[in-house]
Amino acid sequence: MSLRMRVHDREPIGAALRRFKKLLERSGLQKELRKRRHFEKPCEVRRRAELRKKSAIRKSGERKPGEGYGSGGGGPPAR
């Protein structure tokens, strides 16, 4: 995968560098390179995927402040 970016005339180098970094981040190339830096055994890949799935389930199940209990206070139920 190759990335191409044209630097405009009289564009400051800082702005061009910032655009390049955003392009790199959006393409996912940097993430892929980091992932491929070291070999990961298939069992480790499966384990990491399982942990990611469990984490997502846990995050989706968390209560937001004000939810539950019905009083809107977010605290324990009134006695």
C-alpha positions in Angstrom: 0.0 0.0 0.0 1.5 3.3 -1.0 0.4 6.7 0.3 0.6 9.7 -1.9 0.4 13.3 -0.8 1.0 16.4 -2.8 2.6 19.3 -1.0 1.0 22.6 -2.1 3.0 25.6 -3.2 4.1 27.8 -0.3 2.5 25.4 2.2 4.4 25.5 5.5 6.3 22.3 6.2 4.5 21.9 9.6 1.1 21.9 7.9 2.2 19.4 5.3 3.6 17.2 8.1 0.4 17.4 10.0 -1.6 16.4 6.9 0.7 13.5 6.3 0.3 12.2 9.9 -3.5 12.4 9.5 -3.3 10.5 6.2 -1.1 7.9 7.8 -3.5 7.5 10.7 -6.6 7.2 8.6 -5.0 4.6 6.3 -4.2 2.3 9.2 -0.7 1.7 7.9 1.0 2.7 11.1 -1.2 0.4 13.1 -0.5 -2.5 10.7 3.3 -1.9 10.9 3.2 -1.9 14.7 1.2 -5.1 14.7 3.7 -6.8 12.3 6.8 -5.7 14.2 6.9 -9.0 16.1 5.5 -12.4 15.1 2.4 -13.3 17.1 1.5 -16.9 17.5 -2.1 -17.9 16.3 -3.1 -18.8 19.8 -2.1 -15.3 21.0 -4.1 -13.7 18.2 -7.2 -15.7 19.3 -6.6 -14.8 22.9 -6.3 -11.1 22.1 -9.5 -11.2 20.0 -11.4 -13.0 22.9 -10.2 -10.4 25.4 -11.2 -7.6 23.0 -14.7 -9.2 22.6 -15.1 -9.6 26.4 -14.0 -6.0 27.0 -16.5 -4.7 24.4 -19.3 -6.6 26.1 -18.3 -5.3 29.5 -18.2 -1.7 28.2 -21.6 -2.0 26.6 -23.2 -3.4 29.8 -22.0 -0.6 32.1 -24.6 1.6 33.5 -24.5 5.3 32.7 -25.1 7.8 35.5 -28.8 8.3 36.0 -29.7 5.0 34.5 -31.3 2.2 36.6 -33.0 2.5 40.0 -35.7 4.7 38.4 -35.2 7.7 40.7 -32.9 9.4 38.3 -30.4 10.1 41.0 -27.9 7.4 40.1 -27.4 6.3 43.6 -28.8 3.3 45.6 -32.6 3.0 45.9 -34.2 5.2 48.6 -35.5 3.3 51.7 
